[in-house]
Amino acid sequence: MKRNIKHLVIMLSACYTLASCNDEFLNTDPLGEVSESAVWTDPALAEAFVTGIYQGFGQGGFNEEMLASLTDEAIFTHPGRGLNNITEARINSADVGWNSDARRTYNWQRLYSYIRRTNIAIENLSDPQFDNTGGIVDRLLGEAKFMRAYYYHDLARYFGGVPLIARPYELGEETYEEPRATWEETVNFIIADLDDAATLLEGKSMVPGRTSELAALALKSRVLLYAASDLHDAPTAQSNATTLSGFSDIDLLAYTSGNRTERWQKAQAAAMEAIQKGSGNLFGLSSPVSHEDGIQNYINNSMARNGGENEIILGRYFINAKQEDGGRQGLFNGPNGYNNWAGNTPVQLLVDDYEMMDGTEFDWSNPAHASTPYENRDARFYASVLYDGAQWKPRSTANMPKDPLGQIQTGTYEVTDGSGTKVTHFGLDTRNSSIEDWNGSYTGYYFRKFIDADPAIVDQNTWQEVPWPIIRYTEVVLNYVEASLELGQEEEARNWLNQIRFRVGQPAITDTGDALVERYRNERRIEMAYEEQRFHDVRRWMIAEETFGRQANTISITGTLKSGQTLSTYRYDPGVYNYEYQVVPIDPGKENRLWLDKMYFIPIHRDEINRNSNLVQNPGFD
């Protein structure tokens, strides 16, 4: 410090003696920073600021720990990440479980930090200091309004009504303590921003990774669908959840007045408006495609390729030039026998909900189903899940002699040694594997969706360029179907639902009434698997006790050699082996799932309650 002061004194002294010095000597701008005033007078700098607001998306949903593992879609393999606190209903206001500032989850402070950035942008762009050449001011203001709506929607779907801050706070304000808005006020605020965003972005070209008029309309359909759902209708919610029934501030979480039918009508209209602005991929089919085409169509939609890119309304994109975690899904979720980490593995509960090819339910009590559970299933099963015997990539050079064919091995099998004696071979993709057994799946399955099958993508060493679907066109169609069902328009709902099914080769649904609602909910579960929909859908439908309350389960597979058969290097082969499949629960020592009604909403962290005495905590938490 003394050295710096000495140098400053010398410089000041020199300034008095050198003719080149002037009054501006101490007023130079820092060379490594840009002043705030300069940002809002320069279109390029303003655009850079707005672009920075998108950082709040983090890795999209491609974190190492995925939201799917907090649901009946998956279980997380590795301990100590705070996921069990949620699946076992052990969170509290001092420990809200799985969460991180660096990830796009329900971190209150992080989301509000990005809301502040949107407020700065909106304030400055509402009174612009540069020309609206090419509509740049409108576009940037529309993007900022969309992003503010998005972050508030993220807060609302975890917490309910939240403080609505519509301007950037300054230092020295009288108070920074704001009360929570009601659920209705919060929804209205978000919708107003989305309406503004859609108007400002109308006619602007869609750029991958940036928002658009269509994205604003699509998010509006989601927000209004949530708003119309059971969880946010006070009489319905309180009759279905004991924790909510005694909550005196229920208006923070649900509508306490108004017409529910009108809310469904608004949700339906918003979805149709978005549907008409977009196209999606392969909508409009009048009959199912072939099973093989169905598998490829779903892969294309998941990978956003070969027409599937039209599914992405708003995505988080990744490039190999910038090696981010979002490009490491193969490493995070791939099989341990391929030197990957097996992070979020599908549970049997999800696998069992994939239909048969003929549209009937899979049933373990059916001998044909039980003996060959991976045959003749919905095409989306093969595009989403790696199962025992599934063909996958070549293994590493070191491990290829153990499996020359590149087949998933999640069972225990007989093989013969050099003397012809039967010995046990533990599958290479199990927790008893000879390859990184500590990374083996507990469930007997692995993640396939979003993972590039190209053998050149060696998951543990290379990144992939697959976008995360923040909003997908098919979600909007499903939103429309649900609103139509709630309004009693069954034929309209079936028409759109069958278009989704036809492109994956599944037959038309003909159900009516409650059976049709159940078919729709299962269709949404399967079509949107691993896309951060299930966590919110189950809650807003208020069916968590019978879904999230179930213990996660796994498959136990045993392969015994048929009479007279010998095999020294294991391969999946029903001609050589008799296979037995048995569903078993996950060891409670690994995870013991429990549902309590307080889990319908996340608690506001105690630190936030201590900072703001006007905040009311969510029910079931202190």
C-alpha positions in Angstrom: 0.0 0.0 0.0 2.8 2.4 0.9 4.5 1.7 -2.5 1.3 2.5 -4.3 0.9 5.8 -2.5 4.5 6.7 -3.2 4.0 6.1 -6.9 0.8 8.2 -6.9 2.6 11.1 -5.2 5.4 11.0 -7.8 2.9 11.0 -10.7 0.9 13.9 -9.2 4.2 15.8 -8.7 5.2 15.1 -12.3 1.8 16.4 -13.4 2.6 19.9 -12.0 6.0 20.1 -13.7 5.2 18.5 -17.2 3.5 20.6 -19.8 1.7 17.6 -21.1 -0.4 17.1 -18.0 -4.0 18.5 -17.9 -7.1 18.6 -15.7 -8.3 15.3 -17.1 -5.4 13.3 -15.6 -7.5 12.0 -12.7 -10.7 11.6 -14.7 -9.7 8.8 -17.1 -12.0 5.8 -17.3 -10.6 2.4 -16.2 -9.2 0.6 -19.2 -10.6 -2.8 -18.3 -14.2 -1.7 -17.6 -17.1 0.1 -19.3 -19.1 2.7 -17.4 -22.8 2.2 -17.0 -23.6 5.4 -18.7 -21.6 4.3 -21.8 -23.5 1.0 -22.0 -26.8 2.6 -22.6 -25.6 5.0 -25.2 -24.1 2.3 -27.4 -26.3 -0.3 -29.1 -23.6 -3.0 -29.1 -22.9 -2.5 -25.4 -26.6 -2.5 -24.5 -27.0 -5.8 -26.5 -24.0 -7.3 -24.6 -25.7 -6.4 -21.3 -29.0 -8.0 -22.3 -27.1 -11.0 -23.6 -25.5 -11.4 -20.1 -29.0 -11.7 -18.6 -29.3 -15.1 -20.3 -26.5 -16.4 -18.1 -29.3 -17.1 -15.6 -30.2 -20.2 -17.7 -27.0 -21.8 -16.4 -26.6 -25.1 -18.2 -30.3 -25.3 -18.9 -31.3 -28.6 -17.4 -28.0 -30.3 -18.2 -26.5 -30.2 -14.8 -24.7 -33.2 -13.3 -27.6 -33.6 -10.9 -30.9 -33.3 -12.9 -34.3 -32.3 -11.7 -35.5 -35.7 -13.0 -33.8 -37.3 -10.0 -36.2 -35.5 -7.7 -39.1 -37.3 -9.4 -40.4 -40.7 -10.3 -38.3 -40.5 -13.5 -34.9 -41.2 -12.1 -32.6 -41.6 -9.1 -29.2 -39.9 -8.6 -26.4 -42.4 -8.2 -23.9 -40.5 -6.1 -24.3 -39.5 -2.4 -24.0 -36.2 -0.7 -25.6 -33.8 -3.2 -28.7 -32.9 -1.2 -31.2 -34.6 -3.5 -32.4 -37.1 -0.8 -33.4 -34.2 1.4 -36.1 -33.5 -1.1 -37.1 -37.0 -2.1 -37.3 -37.9 1.5 -39.2 -34.7 2.5 -36.5 -33.6 4.9 -35.9 -30.1 3.7 -36.5 -27.1 6.0 -36.0 -23.4 5.9 -32.3 -23.7 6.9 -31.6 -26.5 4.5 -33.6 -26.4 1.3 -31.8 -29.4 -0.2 -30.3 -29.7 -3.7 -29.5 -26.2 -4.8 -26.6 -24.1 -5.9 -25.9 -20.6 -7.0 -24.3 -21.9 -10.1 -27.2 -23.9 -11.3 -30.6 -22.9 -12.6 -32.7 -24.3 -9.8 -34.8 -22.6 -7.2 -32.1 -20.4 -5.6 -34.0 -17.3 -4.5 -31.0 -15.0 -4.3 -29.6 -15.9 -7.7 -33.0 -15.5 -9.4 -33.5 -12.1 -7.9 -30.0 -11.1 -9.0 -31.0 -11.7 -12.6 -34.3 -10.0 -12.1 -32.3 -6.9 -11.0 -30.4 -7.0 -14.2 -33.6 -7.2 -16.2 -34.9 -4.2 -14.3 -31.7 -2.2 -15.1 -32.1 -3.0 -18.8 -35.9 -2.3 -18.9 -35.4 1.1 -17.1 -32.7 2.2 -19.5 -34.3 0.8 -22.7 -37.6 2.4 -21.9 -36.0 5.8 -22.4 -33.3 4.9 -24.9 -30.3 7.0 -25.6 -29.7 5.6 -29.1 -31.8 5.2 -32.2 -34.2 2.3 -32.7 -32.5 1.5 -36.0 -33.6 -1.9 -37.2 -35.8 -2.2 -34.2 -32.9 -2.9 -31.9 -34.4 -1.0 -28.9 -37.7 -2.9 -29.2 -35.9 -6.2 -29.6 -33.6 -5.7 -26.5 -36.5 -4.3 -24.4 -38.6 -7.3 -25.5 -35.9 -9.7 -24.5 -35.4 -8.1 -21.2 -39.1 -8.2 -20.4 -39.3 -11.9 -21.4 -36.3 -12.7 -19.2 -37.9 -10.9 -16.2 -41.1 -12.9 -16.8 -39.1 -16.1 -17.1 -37.2 -15.6 -13.8 -40.4 -14.6 -12.0 -42.1 -17.7 -13.4 -39.3 -19.8 -12.1 -39.7 -18.3 -8.6 -43.5 -18.7 -8.8 -43.5 -22.4 -9.7 -41.3 -23.2 -6.7 -42.5 -20.7 -4.1 -45.9 -19.3 -5.2 -46.5 -15.6 -5.0 -43.2 -13.6 -4.5 -42.2 -10.0 -4.0 -42.6 -8.2 -7.3 -39.7 -5.8 -7.9 -40.1 -3.9 -11.1 -37.3 -1.4 -10.8 -33.6 -1.5 -9.8 -33.1 -0.6 -6.2 -30.5 2.1 -5.3 -28.3 2.6 -2.3 -29.8 4.4 0.6 -33.4 3.6 0.1 -35.7 3.8 3.0 -36.4 0.1 3.0 -35.7 -3.0 0.9 -38.3 -5.1 2.6 -41.1 -6.0 0.3 -44.1 -8.4 1.1 -45.0 -11.3 -1.1 -47.5 -10.6 -3.8 -50.6 -12.8 -4.0 -50.5 -15.7 -6.5 -53.0 -13.8 -8.7 -50.9 -10.6 -8.7 -47.7 -12.6 -9.5 -49.4 -14.3 -12.5 -50.8 -11.0 -13.7 -47.3 -9.4 -13.5 -45.7 -12.2 -15.5 -48.4 -12.2 -18.1 -48.2 -8.5 -18.6 -44.4 -8.7 -19.2 -44.9 -11.6 -21.7 -47.6 -9.6 -23.5 -45.3 -6.7 -23.8 -42.4 -8.9 -24.9 -44.5 -10.6 -27.6 -45.6 -7.2 -29.0 -42.0 -5.8 -29.0 -40.6 -9.0 -30.6 -43.3 -9.3 -33.2 -41.8 -9.8 -36.6 -38.2 -10.1 -35.3 -36.3 -13.0 -36.7 -35.7 -16.0 -34.3 -32.1 -16.5 -33.3 -31.2 -19.8 -31.7 -30.6 -19.2 -28.0 -32.4 -15.9 -27.8 -36.0 -15.3 -27.0 -38.7 -14.4 -29.6 -42.4 -13.5 -30.0 -43.1 -17.3 -30.1 -41.1 -17.9 -26.9 -43.2 -15.2 -25.1 -46.4 -16.8 -26.3 -45.3 -20.3 -25.4 -44.2 -19.3 -21.9 -47.5 -17.5 -21.5 -49.3 -20.8 -22.2 -47.2 -22.5 -19.5 -47.8 -19.9 -16.9 -51.6 -19.8 -17.5 -51.8 -23.6 -17.6 -50.1 -23.8 -14.2 -52.3 -21.0 -12.9 -55.5 -22.9 -13.8 -54.3 -26.2 -12.2 -55.6 -27.8 -9.0 -52.7 -26.6 -6.9 -53.5 -23.0 -7.6 -57.2 -23.1 -7.0 -57.6 -22.5 -3.3 -60.7 -24.6 -2.6 -59.3 -27.6 -4.5 -55.8 -27.3 -3.1 -57.0 -27.0 0.5 -59.3 -30.0 0.1 -56.5 -32.2 -1.2 -53.6 -31.2 1.1 -53.8 -30.9 4.9 -50.9 -28.6 5.1 -52.6 -26.1 2.8 -56.0 -26.5 4.4 -54.8 -24.7 7.6 -52.7 -22.0 5.8 -54.2 -18.6 6.5 -52.3 -16.9 3.6 -53.5 -19.2 0.9 -53.9 -16.3 -1.5 -50.1 -16.3 -1.7 -50.3 -19.8 -3.4 -53.7 -19.9 -5.2 -56.6 -18.0 -6.5 -59.2 -17.4 -3.8 -61.8 -16.0 -6.2 -62.7 -15.9 -9.9 -63.9 -18.4 -12.4 -61.8 -21.5 -13.0 -63.4 -22.2 -16.4 -62.2 -18.7 -17.5 -58.7 -19.6 -16.4 -58.7 -22.8 -18.5 -60.1 -20.8 -21.4 -57.2 -18.3 -21.2 -54.7 -21.2 -21.0 -56.2 -22.8 -24.0 -56.3 -19.6 -26.1 -52.7 -18.8 -25.2 -51.5 -22.3 -26.2 -53.4 -22.1 -29.6 -51.9 -18.7 -30.3 -48.4 -20.1 -29.8 -49.3 -23.2 -31.8 -50.3 -21.1 -34.8 -47.1 -19.1 -34.7 -44.8 -22.2 -34.8 -44.6 -25.5 -36.5 -42.8 -28.1 -34.4 -41.8 -31.3 -36.2 -44.0 -33.7 -38.1 -47.3 -32.4 -36.8 -50.4 -33.0 -39.0 -49.9 -36.8 -39.6 -53.1 -38.7 -40.1 -51.7 -42.1 -39.2 -48.8 -43.6 -37.3 -45.3 -43.8 -38.9 -43.4 -47.1 -38.7 -41.9 -48.1 -35.4 -38.4 -47.6 -36.8 -39.2 -44.2 -38.1 -40.8 -43.4 -34.7 -37.6 -44.1 -32.9 -35.6 -41.9 -35.2 -38.2 -39.1 -35.1 -38.0 -39.0 -31.3 -34.2 -39.0 -31.4 -34.3 -36.2 -33.9 -36.7 -34.2 -31.7 -34.5 -34.8 -28.6 -31.3 -33.9 -30.4 -32.8 -31.0 -32.3 -31.6 -32.4 -35.7 -33.1 -33.4 -39.0 -36.2 -31.4 -38.5 -36.1 -31.7 -34.7 -34.6 -28.2 -34.5 -38.1 -26.9 -35.2 -39.2 -28.3 -31.9 -36.9 -25.9 -29.9 -38.8 -22.6 -29.3 -36.1 -21.5 -26.8 -33.0 -23.5 -26.0 -29.7 -23.3 -24.2 -27.1 -24.1 -26.9 -23.6 -25.5 -26.5 -20.6 -25.5 -28.7 -17.4 -27.5 -28.5 -15.3 -24.4 -28.7 -16.6 -23.5 -25.2 -16.4 -26.7 -23.1 -19.3 -26.4 -20.7 -21.0 -28.9 -18.4 -24.0 -28.8 -20.7 -22.1 -30.7 -23.3 -21.1 -33.5 -20.9 -24.4 -35.4 -20.7 -22.7 -38.6 -22.0 -20.1 -38.5 -19.2 -22.6 -37.5 -16.5 -25.2 -40.1 -17.3 -23.6 -42.8 -19.5 -22.8 -46.3 -18.4 -19.9 -47.0 -16.1 -18.8 -49.8 -18.5 -18.0 -47.0 -20.9 -16.0 -45.1 -18.2 -18.9 -42.7 -17.5 -20.6 -41.6 -14.3 -24.1 -43.0 -14.5 -25.5 -39.9 -12.6 -29.3 -39.8 -13.3 -30.6 -43.3 -14.0 -34.2 -44.2 -15.0 -36.2 -46.0 -12.4 -38.5 -48.9 -13.2 -41.5 -46.8 -12.4 -40.8 -44.8 -15.5 -39.9 -47.8 -17.7 -43.1 -49.5 -16.8 -45.1 -46.5 -18.0 -44.0 -46.8 -21.6 -46.8 -48.5 -23.5 -46.6 -51.5 -25.8 -46.4 -50.8 -29.5 -50.1 -51.5 -29.9 -51.0 -48.9 -27.3 -51.9 -51.2 -24.5 -50.3 -50.9 -21.0 -47.2 -52.9 -20.1 -48.1 -55.4 -17.4 -45.7 -57.6 -15.4 -48.6 -60.0 -14.7 -48.7 -60.8 -18.5 -46.3 -63.7 -19.0 -45.3 -62.5 -22.5 -44.5 -59.0 -21.2 -42.6 -60.4 -18.1 -40.4 -62.7 -20.1 -39.4 -60.1 -22.7 -40.0 -56.7 -21.1 -38.0 -54.7 -23.6 -39.7 -56.0 -26.8 -42.5 -54.2 -28.7 -42.5 -51.1 -26.6 -43.3 -47.5 -27.5 -40.6 -46.1 -29.8 -39.8 -43.4 -27.2 -38.6 -46.1 -24.8 -35.8 -47.1 -27.2 -34.9 -43.5 -27.9 -34.8 -42.5 -24.1 -33.5 -45.5 -22.1 -30.5 -47.8 -22.3 -31.6 -51.2 -21.0 -30.0 -54.7 -20.7 -29.1 -55.9 -24.2 -29.5 -52.6 -25.9 -27.0 -51.9 -28.7 -24.8 -48.9 -27.9 -21.4 -47.5 -28.8 -18.2 -49.5 -29.1 -16.4 -49.7 -25.8 -13.0 -48.3 -25.2 -10.0 -50.1 -26.8 -9.1 -51.5 -23.3 -12.5 -52.8 -22.6 -13.6 -54.0 -26.1 -12.3 -57.6 -25.6 -14.8 -57.9 -22.7 -17.7 -56.8 -25.0 -16.8 -56.7 -28.7 -20.4 -55.9 -29.7 -21.1 -52.8 -27.6 -24.2 -54.0 -25.8 -25.5 -52.8 -22.5 -24.9 -55.3 -19.7 -26.9 -54.6 -16.5 -27.5 -58.2 -15.3 -25.6 -61.2 -13.9 -24.9 -64.0 -16.4 -23.4 -67.5 -16.6 -20.4 -68.0 -18.9 -18.0 -70.9 -19.3 -14.3 -70.8 -18.5 -11.5 -72.5 -20.3 -12.4 -75.8 -18.7 -16.0 -75.5 -19.6 -17.1 -74.8 -16.0 -19.9 -72.3 -15.6 -18.9 -69.2 -13.7 -20.6 -65.9 -13.0 -20.0 -62.8 -15.2 -21.1 -59.6 -13.7 -22.4 -57.2 -16.3 -20.0 -54.5 -17.3 -22.6 -51.8 -16.6 -23.4 -52.9 -13.0 -22.1 -52.0 -9.6 -20.2 -55.3 -9.6 -18.5 -54.5 -12.9 -14.8 -54.9 -13.6 -15.0 -51.3 -15.0 -15.5 -48.5 -12.5 -18.0 -50.4 -10.4 -18.5 -47.4 -8.1 -20.2 -45.6 -11.0 -22.6 -48.4 -11.8 -26.4 -47.8 -11.9 -28.5 -48.8 -9.0 -31.6 -49.2 -11.2 -30.4 -51.4 -14.1 -30.9 -48.6 -16.6 -29.1 -45.7 -18.1 -30.0 -42.4 -19.7 -30.2 -42.5 -23.6 -32.2 -39.3 -24.4 -30.0 -36.3 -25.3 -26.9 -38.4 -25.6 -25.2 -38.5 -29.0 -24.9 -42.1 -30.3 -22.1 -41.2 -32.7 -19.1 -43.4 -31.8 -16.8 -40.5 -32.5 -18.3 -38.8 -29.4 -16.4 -40.6 -26.7 -18.4 -39.5 -23.7 -15.7 -39.3 -21.1 -13.3 -37.4 -23.3 -15.4 -35.3 -25.7 -18.2 -32.8 -25.5 -21.4 -32.9 -27.6 -23.5 -30.1 -29.1 -27.1 -30.9 -28.1 -29.3 -28.0 -26.9 -31.4 -28.1 -23.8 -35.1 -27.4 -24.6 -36.1 -24.6 -22.3 -39.4 -24.4 -24.1 -40.4 -27.0 -26.7 -43.2 -26.8 -29.3 -44.7 -30.1 -28.2 -45.0 -28.8 -24.6 -47.3 -26.1 -26.0 -49.4 -28.6 -27.8 -49.7 -30.7 -24.6 -50.7 -27.5 -22.8 -53.5 -27.0 -25.3 -54.6 -30.7 -25.0 -54.8 -30.3 -21.2 -56.8 -27.1 -21.3 -59.1 -28.7 -23.9 -59.7 -31.7 -21.6 -60.6 -29.5 -18.7 -63.1 -27.6 -20.9 -64.7 -30.9 -21.9 -63.5 -30.7 -25.5 -62.4 -34.3 -25.8 -62.4 -34.7 -29.6 -60.2 -31.6 -30.0 -57.8 -33.0 -27.3 -57.6 -36.4 -28.9 -56.9 -34.9 -32.3 -53.8 -33.1 -31.1 -52.7 -35.9 -28.7 -52.8 -38.4 -31.6 -50.7 -36.1 -33.8 -47.9 -36.4 -31.1 -48.4 -40.2 -31.0 -48.5 -40.7 -34.8 -45.0 -39.3 -35.3 -43.5 -41.9 -33.0 -45.6 -44.8 -34.4 -48.1 -45.2 -31.6 -51.8 -45.8 -32.5 -54.6 -43.3 -31.9 -56.1 -42.9 -28.5 -59.9 -43.4 -28.4 -60.5 -43.1 -24.6 -63.0 -40.7 -23.0 -63.6 -39.2 -19.6 -61.2 -39.9 -16.7 -59.5 -42.6 -18.8 -58.6 -40.0 -21.4 -57.2 -37.7 -18.7 -55.0 -40.5 -17.5 -53.8 -41.3 -21.0 -53.0 -37.6 -21.5 -51.0 -37.4 -18.3 -49.0 -40.5 -19.2 -48.4 -39.2 -22.7 -47.0 -36.0 -21.2 -44.8 -38.0 -18.8 -43.3 -40.1 -21.6 -43.0 -37.4 -24.3 -41.4 -34.9 -22.0 -39.3 -37.3 -19.9 -36.2 -35.7 -18.4 -37.2 -32.2 -19.6 -38.0 -30.7 -16.1 -41.7 -31.1 -16.6 -42.6 -33.9 -14.2 -41.4 -32.1 -11.1 -44.0 -29.4 -11.7 -46.8 -31.4 -13.4 -47.2 -33.9 -10.5 -47.4 -31.0 -8.0 -49.9 -28.9 -9.9 -52.1 -32.0 -10.5 -51.8 -32.8 -6.8 -51.0 -36.5 -7.4 -47.7 -36.5 -5.6 -48.6 -38.9 -2.9 -49.3 -41.7 -5.3 -46.4 -40.9 -7.6 -43.5 -39.2 -5.8 -44.4 -41.0 -2.6 -43.6 -44.4 -4.1 -40.2 -46.0 -3.4 -37.9 -45.9 -6.5 -37.3 -49.4 -7.9 -34.9 -51.3 -10.0 -34.7 -54.4 -12.2 -32.7 -57.6 -11.3 -31.7 -59.6 -14.4 -30.2 -63.1 -14.4 -29.0 -64.9 -17.6 -28.5 -68.7 -17.4 -27.1 -70.7 -20.2 -29.6 -73.0 -22.0 -29.0 -76.7 -21.9 -26.0 -77.6 -24.0 -24.9 -74.0 -24.6 -21.4 -72.6 -23.8 -20.1 -69.0 -24.1 -16.8 -67.7 -22.8 -17.4 -64.0 -23.6 -20.8 -62.8 -22.7 -23.2 -61.3 -25.3 -26.9 -60.7 -25.1 -28.5 -63.7 -27.0 -31.9 -65.1 -26.2 -30.9 -68.1 -28.3 -28.2 -69.0 -25.8 -29.6 -67.7 -22.6 -32.7 -67.9 -20.5 -33.3 -64.5 -19.0 -35.3 -63.8 -15.8 -36.4 -60.3 -14.8 -37.5 -59.3 -11.3 -38.6 -55.9 -10.1 -37.1 -55.0 -6.7 -37.2 -51.8 -4.6 -34.2 -49.6 -4.2 -32.4 -50.4 -1.0 -33.8 -48.0 1.6 -30.3 -47.3 2.7 -29.7 -45.7 -0.6 -33.0 -43.7 -0.7 -36.2 -43.9 1.2 -38.7 -41.8 -0.6 -41.5 -40.0 1.3 -44.2 -37.5 0.3 -45.4 -34.9 2.7 -47.9 -32.2 1.7 -45.5 -29.4 2.7 -43.4 -30.4 -0.3 -45.9 -28.8 -2.7 -43.9 -25.6 -2.3 -40.3 -25.0 -1.5 -39.5 -23.1 1.7 -38.0 -19.7 1.5 -34.6 -19.9 3.0 -34.3 -18.7 6.6 -31.6 -16.1 5.5 -34.1 -14.4 3.3 -36.8 -14.4 6.0 -34.2 -12.8 8.3 -33.4 -10.1 5.7 -37.0 -9.3 5.0 -39.5 -9.3 8.0 -42.4 -8.9 5.6 -41.9 -12.3 4.1 -44.5 -15.0 5.0 -43.0 -18.5 5.0 -44.6 -21.3 3.0 -46.9 -23.8 4.9 -45.3 -26.6 6.8 -42.0 -24.7 7.4 -40.9 -22.4 10.1 
